[in-house]
Amino acid sequence: MLGLLPVWVIAAYAVSYLIIVALLEILKLAGMPVSSFLRPSIIQAVVATLMYTLTIAIIVVVPYLLRGRFSTNLKTLGLDRLMSWTDIGLSPVFYVVYMVTLAIVMVMVESFFPFLPLDQVQDIGFTAFGSSTDNIVAFVTLVVFAPVAEEVLFRGYLYGKLKVYVPAVVAALVTSFLFGVAHLQLNVGIDVFILSLFLCALRSLTGSIWAGILVHMIKNGVAYFILFVLPFIGG
């Protein structure tokens, strides 16, 4: 059971990817490629939204319908209560501590492994010099939807399930490792691995994923400001 949980999440993500690729190919073969009626930024947002939605639907809804061993509920997902003032207050504190920790770890990694490509730029699928519509779509996708979906999937479902069977530290390490691998880039993987450890700690501390969602939104919001807002302010 324990070993199947990470596999189940990865399998759900892979199936979601294959479904979306199949749909795009069907539209293309039918003479209606999505690029003919949607802007690249919109396509990116739609694909990301569908990927997360399908993955969450598969890992949560399918087991529920089949009454399988992977069945879950809102408590397991960390969504059995509304956001509290404690969640709001803890989020900026944990974000600052996470950033300080990240800076220290990155300096250490660069010192011991100078050959690693730690300065590689992450491909987020959006351009900072697109139209205002592109920028709005990027904001909604990166700062609002992605944090919610990723927290439900990783700190909600995966961590919530794992910590039932193993110590919370082990569950956090496994969840964070998979979260890092999912980002497919070494420097980003190290970043989000550390982020995930703090988000798992928040989940254990507060009993929900709301504070983690807020920290995740702050992180992505800062990145959005640097990539999409500062270039225009600077001229």
C-alpha positions as CSV (number, residue, x, y, z in Angstrom):
1,M,0.0,0.0,0.0
2,L,2.7,2.5,1.1
3,G,4.9,1.9,-2.0
4,L,1.9,2.2,-4.3
5,L,1.0,5.7,-3.2
6,P,3.8,7.6,-5.0
7,V,3.4,5.3,-8.0
8,W,-0.4,6.0,-8.1
9,V,0.2,9.8,-8.1
10,I,2.8,9.5,-10.9
11,A,0.6,7.2,-12.9
12,A,-2.3,9.6,-12.5
13,Y,-0.2,12.4,-13.8
14,A,1.1,10.3,-16.7
15,V,-2.4,9.3,-17.7
16,S,-3.6,12.9,-17.5
17,Y,-0.7,13.9,-19.8
18,L,-1.6,11.1,-22.3
19,I,-5.3,12.1,-22.3
20,I,-4.4,15.7,-23.1
21,V,-1.9,14.8,-25.8
22,A,-4.5,12.5,-27.4
23,L,-7.2,15.3,-27.3
24,L,-4.8,17.7,-28.9
25,E,-3.9,15.2,-31.6
26,I,-7.5,14.4,-32.3
27,L,-8.3,18.1,-32.8
28,K,-5.3,18.4,-35.1
29,L,-6.3,15.4,-37.2
30,A,-9.8,16.9,-37.4
31,G,-8.4,20.0,-38.9
32,M,-8.9,22.1,-35.8
33,P,-5.5,22.5,-34.2
34,V,-5.8,24.6,-31.0
35,S,-3.1,26.9,-32.2
36,S,-5.4,28.1,-34.9
37,F,-7.9,29.7,-32.5
38,L,-6.0,30.1,-29.2
39,R,-3.0,32.2,-28.3
40,P,0.1,30.2,-27.0
41,S,-0.3,31.6,-23.5
42,I,-4.0,30.5,-23.4
43,I,-3.0,27.1,-24.6
44,Q,-0.3,26.8,-21.9
45,A,-2.9,27.9,-19.3
46,V,-5.5,25.5,-20.5
47,V,-3.1,22.5,-20.7
48,A,-1.8,23.2,-17.2
49,T,-5.3,23.6,-15.8
50,L,-6.4,20.3,-17.4
51,M,-3.3,18.5,-16.3
52,Y,-3.8,19.4,-12.6
53,T,-7.6,18.9,-12.7
54,L,-7.4,15.5,-14.4
55,T,-4.7,14.3,-12.1
56,I,-6.6,15.3,-8.9
57,A,-9.8,13.9,-10.4
58,I,-8.1,10.5,-11.0
59,I,-6.4,10.2,-7.6
60,V,-9.4,11.4,-5.6
61,V,-12.6,10.7,-7.6
62,V,-11.8,7.4,-9.2
63,P,-10.8,5.5,-6.0
64,Y,-13.9,7.0,-4.3
65,L,-16.2,5.7,-7.1
66,L,-14.5,2.3,-7.0
67,R,-14.4,2.3,-3.2
68,G,-10.7,1.4,-3.4
69,R,-8.0,1.5,-0.8
70,F,-6.8,4.9,-2.1
71,S,-10.2,6.5,-1.3
72,T,-9.8,9.8,0.5
73,N,-11.7,12.6,2.1
74,L,-11.4,16.4,2.8
75,K,-9.6,15.7,6.1
76,T,-6.9,13.7,4.4
77,L,-6.5,16.5,1.8
78,G,-6.2,19.1,4.6
79,L,-9.3,20.9,3.4
80,D,-11.8,20.0,6.1
81,R,-11.9,23.5,7.5
82,L,-11.8,27.1,6.2
83,M,-8.7,29.3,6.1
84,S,-7.9,30.8,9.5
85,W,-6.1,33.9,10.7
86,T,-3.3,31.6,11.9
87,D,-2.8,30.3,8.4
88,I,-2.6,33.9,7.1
89,G,-0.2,34.9,9.9
90,L,2.1,31.9,9.5
91,S,2.5,32.1,5.8
92,P,4.8,35.2,5.5
93,V,6.9,33.9,8.4
94,F,7.5,30.5,6.8
95,Y,8.1,32.2,3.4
96,V,11.0,34.3,4.9
97,V,12.5,31.3,6.8
98,Y,12.2,29.2,3.6
99,M,14.0,31.9,1.5
100,V,16.8,32.2,4.1
101,T,17.2,28.4,4.2
102,L,17.2,28.2,0.4
103,A,19.9,30.8,0.1
104,I,22.1,29.0,2.6
105,V,21.6,25.6,0.9
106,M,22.3,27.0,-2.6
107,V,25.5,28.6,-1.4
108,M,26.6,25.3,0.1
109,V,25.6,23.3,-3.0
110,E,27.4,25.7,-5.3
111,S,30.6,25.5,-3.1
112,F,30.7,21.7,-3.1
113,F,29.4,21.1,-6.6
114,P,30.4,24.1,-8.7
115,F,29.8,22.2,-11.9
116,L,26.1,21.9,-11.4
117,P,23.9,24.2,-13.6
118,L,22.3,26.1,-10.7
119,D,21.8,29.3,-12.8
120,Q,19.6,27.5,-15.4
121,V,16.5,29.6,-16.2
122,Q,13.2,27.8,-15.5
123,D,10.8,27.6,-18.5
124,I,7.4,28.6,-17.2
125,G,5.7,28.6,-20.6
126,F,4.9,32.3,-20.6
127,T,6.7,35.4,-21.9
128,A,7.0,38.6,-19.8
129,F,6.6,40.7,-22.9
130,G,3.3,39.4,-24.1
131,S,0.0,41.3,-24.2
132,S,-1.9,42.3,-21.1
133,T,-4.2,39.3,-21.6
134,D,-1.1,37.0,-21.6
135,N,0.1,38.5,-18.4
136,I,-3.3,38.2,-16.7
137,V,-3.5,34.5,-17.8
138,A,0.0,33.9,-16.5
139,F,-0.9,35.5,-13.2
140,V,-4.0,33.4,-12.7
141,T,-2.2,30.2,-13.8
142,L,1.0,30.7,-11.9
143,V,0.0,32.6,-8.8
144,V,-3.5,31.3,-8.2
145,F,-4.3,28.0,-9.8
146,A,-0.9,26.2,-9.7
147,P,-0.3,26.7,-5.9
148,V,-3.8,25.5,-5.1
149,A,-3.6,22.4,-7.4
150,E,0.0,21.5,-6.4
151,E,-0.8,21.8,-2.7
152,V,-3.9,19.6,-3.0
153,L,-2.0,17.0,-5.0
154,F,1.3,16.9,-3.0
155,R,0.8,18.2,0.6
156,G,-2.8,17.3,0.5
157,Y,-3.2,13.9,-1.0
158,L,0.3,12.4,-1.1
159,Y,1.6,13.7,2.2
160,G,-1.8,13.3,3.9
161,K,-1.8,9.6,2.8
162,L,1.9,8.8,3.5
163,K,2.0,10.2,7.1
164,V,-0.7,7.7,8.1
165,Y,1.8,4.8,7.4
166,V,5.2,6.3,8.1
167,P,6.6,9.1,10.4
168,A,5.8,12.6,9.2
169,V,9.5,13.3,8.5
170,V,9.7,10.3,6.1
171,A,6.4,11.3,4.5
172,A,7.7,14.9,4.0
173,L,11.0,13.7,2.5
174,V,9.2,11.4,0.0
175,T,6.7,14.0,-0.9
176,S,9.3,16.7,-1.3
177,F,11.6,14.5,-3.4
178,L,8.7,13.7,-5.8
179,F,7.7,17.4,-5.9
180,G,11.3,18.3,-6.9
181,V,11.5,15.6,-9.5
182,A,8.2,16.7,-11.0
183,H,9.8,20.1,-11.9
184,L,12.3,18.4,-14.2
185,Q,15.2,20.8,-13.5
186,L,18.0,20.4,-11.0
187,N,18.2,24.0,-9.5
188,V,14.4,24.3,-9.5
189,G,14.1,20.8,-8.0
190,I,16.4,21.8,-5.1
191,D,14.4,25.0,-4.6
192,V,11.0,23.3,-4.5
193,F,12.3,20.3,-2.4
194,I,13.2,22.8,0.4
195,L,9.9,24.6,-0.2
196,S,8.0,21.4,0.1
197,L,9.7,20.5,3.4
198,F,8.4,23.8,4.9
199,L,4.9,23.3,3.4
200,C,4.7,19.8,4.9
201,A,5.7,21.2,8.3
202,L,2.9,23.8,7.9
203,R,0.5,21.0,7.0
204,S,1.4,19.1,10.2
205,L,1.4,22.3,12.3
206,T,-1.9,23.7,11.2
207,G,-3.7,20.4,10.2
208,S,-4.5,21.9,6.8
209,I,-2.9,23.0,3.5
210,W,-4.3,26.6,3.6
211,A,-1.1,28.1,5.0
212,G,0.9,26.1,2.5
213,I,-1.2,27.4,-0.3
214,L,-0.6,31.0,0.8
215,V,3.2,30.4,1.1
216,H,3.2,28.9,-2.4
217,M,1.2,31.9,-3.7
218,I,3.7,34.3,-2.1
219,K,6.6,32.5,-3.7
220,N,5.0,32.4,-7.2
221,G,3.7,36.0,-6.8
222,V,7.3,37.2,-6.1
223,A,8.5,35.3,-9.1
224,Y,5.7,36.8,-11.2
225,F,6.6,40.3,-10.1
226,I,10.2,39.8,-11.0
227,L,9.5,38.3,-14.4
228,F,6.4,40.2,-15.5
229,V,6.3,43.5,-13.6
230,L,9.9,44.6,-13.0
231,P,10.8,44.6,-16.8
232,F,8.1,47.1,-17.5
233,I,9.0,49.3,-14.4
234,G,12.6,49.2,-15.5
235,G,11.7,50.6,-18.8
